[in-house]
């Protein structure tokens, strides 16, 4: 009987604890501040009668509200859900500095991706040597390479059959003049001074300027893409450049334009001007471009003189954008046919020419 009061006390205490545990709120609940987001879009849409005028190089796009035409925000400028960044320049709105609201961001460049070459993955910005002949850099998914074998120069034009031979203990081949064979003439009439000129480097302030060669066009016919890397900018930073290219039209049978008795047509040019089309948008100017022709034998026609032009496109919805484009000036037919996927193809010089391009 002496234990009975103790049992009663324990029962009452446990009951009190259970009651308190049910009436007290859990300690994990926290008081959060209610925040009202700023409404940047207003409906119905209220747009000016005339779309704004955008500076050269700035895209005229539809705003983030899908209402009005506006000039796209450029790198470093503020952006919102209404004021969008210029996606034609690879920009996006970075809201990371506006935590926790995430309302006002800054237009920033899309972070570069790595590259894969011969099954090896390289980081963006990484410099590497796939072999002793080339020094390469990965820039945002594109590989740009500088030839290391630049000291050896071919014999002059009087050598009808120059060839390169491998020297023991040396990485780079050496040129010799081999007159034991006769080869058919497959060279252009004009010789590029770039073969006998200086290297493709120059000084700008404290920066050594280098611009790699344009990569081969991604398509042998129709509209394709060509890329290169260059640090010819205010920050001396290697950046990837892209341009459109069109080696020859896919829908035209160029072989029908080859003259009787001939096996090649070096350059094909249509009679009527045409407008370039890209993603449903058409160029604002009509062009009459030159294309590289075709051959009926083992030779292929490639450009040896070209330049880069700016083409402005207008879209049906009123927006527009600009793209760089390869403009072919001259082609020649040769036996050294390039693989469009070979990034080293444009770095290998023919014995008496190299492509003149900018």
C-alpha positions in Angstrom: 0.0 0.0 0.0 2.9 2.3 0.4 3.5 2.3 -3.4 0.0 3.5 -4.3 0.5 7.3 -3.9 3.7 7.0 -6.0 1.8 5.3 -8.8 -0.9 7.9 -8.8 1.7 10.7 -9.0 3.4 9.0 -12.0 0.1 8.6 -13.7 -0.9 12.3 -13.2 2.5 13.5 -14.3 2.4 11.4 -17.5 -1.1 12.6 -18.3 0.0 16.2 -17.8 2.9 15.8 -20.2 0.7 14.2 -22.8 -1.8 17.0 -22.6 0.9 19.6 -22.8 2.4 17.9 -25.8 -0.9 18.0 -27.7 -1.7 21.6 -26.9 1.8 23.1 -27.6 2.7 23.8 -31.3 5.6 21.9 -32.7 9.0 23.6 -32.4 9.7 23.1 -36.1 7.2 25.7 -37.3 8.8 28.9 -38.3 7.3 32.3 -39.1 8.1 33.3 -42.7 7.8 36.8 -44.2 5.2 37.1 -46.8 6.6 38.8 -50.0 4.6 40.0 -52.9 6.4 39.8 -56.3 6.5 42.8 -58.6 4.2 42.4 -61.6 6.3 43.4 -64.7 3.8 42.1 -67.2 0.4 43.8 -67.7 -2.5 42.5 -69.6 -4.1 43.4 -71.9 -1.0 44.4 -73.7 -0.3 48.1 -74.2 2.2 48.5 -77.0 3.4 51.6 -79.0 2.2 52.0 -82.5 5.7 51.8 -83.9 8.3 49.3 -82.7 11.5 50.8 -81.2 14.7 51.3 -83.2 17.5 49.1 -82.0 21.2 49.9 -82.5 23.1 47.8 -85.0 23.8 44.3 -83.6 20.9 44.4 -81.1 18.0 42.1 -81.8 14.4 43.3 -82.0 12.4 40.6 -80.2 9.1 40.0 -78.5 9.2 40.8 -74.8 8.9 38.2 -72.1 5.2 39.0 -71.7 4.6 37.9 -75.3 3.2 41.4 -75.9 5.3 44.0 -77.6 8.4 44.3 -79.7 11.5 45.4 -77.7 15.2 45.7 -78.0 16.9 42.7 -76.4 19.0 43.5 -73.3 22.7 43.1 -73.8 25.4 41.6 -71.6 25.7 43.4 -68.2 22.3 45.0 -68.5 19.4 44.4 -66.0 16.7 42.0 -67.1 13.3 40.9 -65.8 10.5 38.6 -66.8 9.5 41.3 -69.3 12.9 42.6 -70.4 14.6 39.5 -71.9 18.2 39.1 -72.9 19.5 38.7 -76.4 19.3 35.0 -77.0 20.8 35.5 -80.5 24.0 36.4 -78.7 23.8 33.4 -76.3 22.7 35.5 -73.3 20.5 34.5 -70.4 19.1 36.3 -67.3 21.1 35.5 -64.2 19.0 36.0 -61.1 21.5 34.6 -58.6 22.4 38.0 -57.1 18.7 38.8 -56.4 18.1 36.2 -53.7 15.5 35.4 -52.4 13.3 37.5 -54.7 14.8 36.4 -58.1 13.1 39.4 -59.8 15.9 41.5 -61.3 18.8 39.7 -63.0 21.8 40.6 -65.1 22.3 39.4 -68.7 25.2 37.0 -68.8 26.9 34.7 -71.3 25.9 31.1 -71.3 28.7 29.1 -69.6 30.9 27.4 -72.1 30.7 23.6 -72.6 33.6 21.2 -73.0 34.9 19.5 -76.1 35.4 16.0 -77.3 38.2 15.3 -79.8 39.2 11.7 -80.8 37.3 10.3 -77.8 39.1 12.5 -75.3 37.0 15.1 -73.3 38.6 18.5 -72.6 37.3 21.3 -70.3 36.2 24.7 -71.6 39.3 26.9 -71.9 41.7 24.0 -71.7 44.8 24.1 -74.0 46.1 20.8 -75.2 48.2 19.1 -77.9 46.5 16.1 -79.5 49.9 15.4 -81.3 53.2 17.2 -81.9 51.9 19.1 -84.9 49.0 21.1 -83.4 48.3 23.2 -80.2 44.6 23.3 -79.6 42.2 25.2 -77.3 38.6 24.2 -76.3 36.3 27.2 -76.4 32.6 26.6 -75.7 32.3 23.3 -77.5 34.6 24.3 -80.5 38.2 23.3 -80.9 40.6 25.8 -82.4 44.1 24.7 -83.3 47.4 26.4 -84.3 49.8 24.4 -86.5 53.2 23.9 -84.8 54.9 23.0 -88.1 55.2 26.5 -89.6 58.9 26.9 -90.3 59.0 24.6 -93.3 57.9 26.2 -96.6 57.3 24.5 -99.9 59.4 25.0 -103.0 58.4 27.9 -105.3 55.9 27.5 -108.1 58.5 26.2 -110.5 58.5 22.9 -108.6 55.8 21.0 -110.4 55.6 18.2 -107.9 56.6 19.2 -104.3 56.2 16.6 -101.6 56.8 16.3 -97.8 59.0 13.6 -96.3 59.3 12.4 -92.8 62.7 13.2 -91.2 64.1 10.8 -88.5 63.7 12.3 -85.0 61.6 15.2 -86.2 57.9 15.8 -85.8 57.4 18.0 -88.8 57.8 16.8 -92.4 60.2 18.6 -94.7 59.4 19.8 -98.2 61.4 18.5 -101.2 61.0 18.9 -105.0 60.2 15.6 -106.7 60.3 15.9 -110.4 60.1 12.1 -111.1 56.4 12.3 -111.6 54.1 14.4 -113.6 50.8 15.4 -112.1 47.9 17.2 -113.6 47.5 20.8 -112.8 45.0 21.2 -110.0 46.1 24.6 -108.6 44.5 28.0 -108.8 45.9 30.6 -111.1 46.8 33.0 -108.4 49.2 32.1 -105.6 48.3 33.3 -102.1 50.8 35.5 -100.4 49.8 34.0 -97.1 52.0 30.9 -97.7 55.1 33.0 -97.9 54.0 35.7 -95.5 54.3 35.9 -91.7 52.4 33.9 -89.2 48.8 34.6 -88.3 49.6 36.6 -85.1 50.0 40.3 -84.3 50.5 42.4 -81.2 47.7 44.6 -79.7 48.7 46.4 -76.5 49.9 43.6 -74.2 48.1 40.8 -76.1 49.2 38.5 -78.9 46.3 38.4 -81.3 45.5 35.0 -82.8 42.6 34.0 -84.9 42.3 30.4 -86.0 41.2 29.3 -89.5 37.5 28.8 -90.1 36.5 25.2 -89.7 35.2 23.3 -92.8 31.5 23.9 -93.5 29.4 21.4 -91.6 27.5 20.5 -94.8 28.7 19.9 -98.3 25.6 21.4 -99.7 22.9 23.6 -98.3 23.2 25.9 -95.3 25.7 24.8 -92.7 27.8 26.3 -89.8 31.6 27.1 -89.7 33.4 28.1 -86.5 36.7 29.5 -85.3 38.2 31.0 -82.1 39.8 34.4 -81.7 41.1 36.7 -79.0 40.8 39.8 -81.1 38.7 41.7 -78.5 39.2 44.3 -75.8 39.7 41.6 -73.1 42.1 39.5 -75.2 39.9 36.5 -74.3 39.6 33.5 -76.6 36.0 33.4 -77.8 34.1 31.2 -80.3 32.8 32.8 -83.5 30.3 31.2 -85.9 29.2 31.9 -89.4 26.8 30.4 -91.9 28.2 28.8 -95.0 26.7 27.3 -98.2 29.2 25.5 -100.3 26.7 24.7 -103.1 22.9 24.3 -103.4 21.5 20.8 -102.8 18.6 21.2 -105.2 20.7 22.1 -108.3 22.5 19.5 -110.5 25.7 21.4 -111.2 27.1 18.7 -113.4 24.6 19.9 -116.2 26.5 23.2 -116.3 29.9 21.6 -117.0 31.1 22.5 -120.5 31.4 19.7 -123.1 34.9 18.1 -122.9 35.5 19.3 -119.4 35.4 17.3 -116.2 35.0 20.1 -113.6 33.2 23.3 -113.0 35.2 25.3 -110.4 32.6 28.0 -109.7 28.8 28.0 -110.1 26.7 31.1 -109.9 23.0 31.3 -110.4 21.5 33.8 -112.9 18.9 35.3 -110.6 19.4 36.9 -107.2 17.9 35.0 -104.2 17.2 35.6 -100.5 18.8 33.4 -97.8 16.3 31.7 -95.5 16.9 30.6 -91.9 14.3 29.3 -89.4 11.5 30.8 -91.5 13.1 34.2 -91.7 14.4 35.7 -94.9 17.4 38.0 -95.6 16.4 41.6 -96.1 18.7 41.8 -99.1 18.7 39.6 -102.2 22.1 38.1 -103.1 23.7 36.4 -106.1 26.4 34.3 -104.4 29.1 32.2 -105.9 29.2 28.5 -105.1 32.0 25.9 -105.4 31.3 23.6 -108.3 31.7 19.8 -108.8 33.8 17.4 -110.8 33.0 14.1 -112.5 36.4 12.6 -111.6 38.1 12.1 -108.3 38.7 15.8 -107.7 36.7 18.1 -105.4 36.1 21.8 -105.6 36.9 23.9 -102.5 37.1 27.6 -101.8 40.5 29.3 -101.8 39.4 32.9 -101.6 36.5 34.0 -99.3 35.4 36.6 -96.9 32.8 37.0 -94.1 29.7 39.3 -94.6 26.9 40.3 -92.3 23.4 39.2 -93.4 20.3 40.7 -91.8 17.2 38.5 -91.5 13.6 39.6 -91.1 11.0 37.2 -89.6 7.2 37.1 -90.3 6.4 38.2 -86.8 8.3 41.4 -87.3 11.5 40.4 -85.3 14.9 40.3 -86.9 18.5 39.3 -86.3 21.9 39.2 -88.0 24.3 36.4 -88.8 27.8 36.3 -90.2 28.0 34.4 -93.5 30.8 33.0 -95.6 31.0 34.7 -99.0 32.9 32.7 -101.6 35.0 34.6 -104.1 36.8 31.8 -105.9 37.2 28.0 -105.8 39.5 25.5 -107.4 39.3 21.8 -108.1 42.0 19.6 -106.5 42.8 16.1 -105.6 43.2 16.8 -101.9 39.5 16.4 -100.8 38.8 17.4 -97.2 36.6 15.7 -94.8 34.1 18.2 -93.4 34.5 16.7 -89.9 38.3 17.0 -89.9 39.2 20.0 -87.8 42.8 19.9 -89.0 41.8 20.1 -92.7 42.1 23.8 -93.1 45.4 23.9 -91.3 47.2 21.8 -93.9 48.5 24.0 -96.7 48.6 23.0 -100.3 52.0 23.3 -102.0 51.2 26.7 -103.7 48.2 28.1 -102.0 46.3 28.6 -98.8 42.7 29.9 -98.5 42.5 33.7 -98.3 39.8 34.4 -95.8 38.7 36.9 -93.2 
